[in-house]
Amino acid sequence: NFDQLDKEISETRQDLKPKLRQLRDLENKDNPKGFHLNPLTKEEMRAVEQML
């Protein structure tokens, strides 16, 4: 079911962010631009589509 997949994808993204942040710290690099962005929700996507 798509809701379960959305939930798993969201959890994976949230788990990945601290790991990437730690890796970038170990490499003495800054986090990439837009690193803290989140994907649009379904409602936000619908609103954008309505504006187009």
N, C-alpha and C positions, 0 to 999 in steps of 0.2 A: 504494500500500500504506500502511496506517495507521501502521506504524512509521516510515516515511519522513516522513509528515506530522507525526507527533509530534516527530521530530527537528528538522524545519524550524521548527515553531512554537517549540520550546525555544530554538533558535538565534536566532530573531527576537526573542524576549523578552529574551534575554541581550544582544543588540546594542542594543536599545531603551533599556535601563536607564541606561547611561552617558550616552546622548544626552539623556534626560529629566533626569537629574541635572545635566548641564551647562546645560540650558535653565533649570532652576529656579534654579541659581546665578546665571546672567546676569540673571534677573528678581528677584534678591534674595529669593527665596521658599524656604521650607522644603520638603523632600520631603514628599509626601502620606503620611498614616499608612497603614501596611501596604505601603509601597512595596517593601520588601525581602522580602515574602512570596513563596513559590513555590507553584504549584498542587500538589495532592495527586497522588502517583503512582498508577498503576493498582492496585498492591498496597494502598496506603493507602485508596483508595476502596473496595476490596473489604472491607477490615477494618471500615470505617465501616458499610457496608451490612449486614454480618453482625451488627453490634451493634444495628441498628434492628429 
